[in-house]
């Protein structure tokens, strides 16, 4: 293998290593974002459930008041 070929191969390998490292960092960031969004989604689902229970409770009280009248 000629020196130029060897140097070209080493350069390509270095670029490939850089690309892999970049993709690893990007993947790590995406996984962190996904975790954050999942946590936020769980919180929103819980808030929605609390709001639903409150509304159902208000409806039940209104129906009870209506029946007492």
Secondary structure, DSSP 8 states (H G I E B T S, - for coil): --HHHHHHHHHHHHHHHHHHHHHHHHHHHHHHHHHHHHHHHHHHHHHHHHHHHHHHHHHHHHHHHHHH-
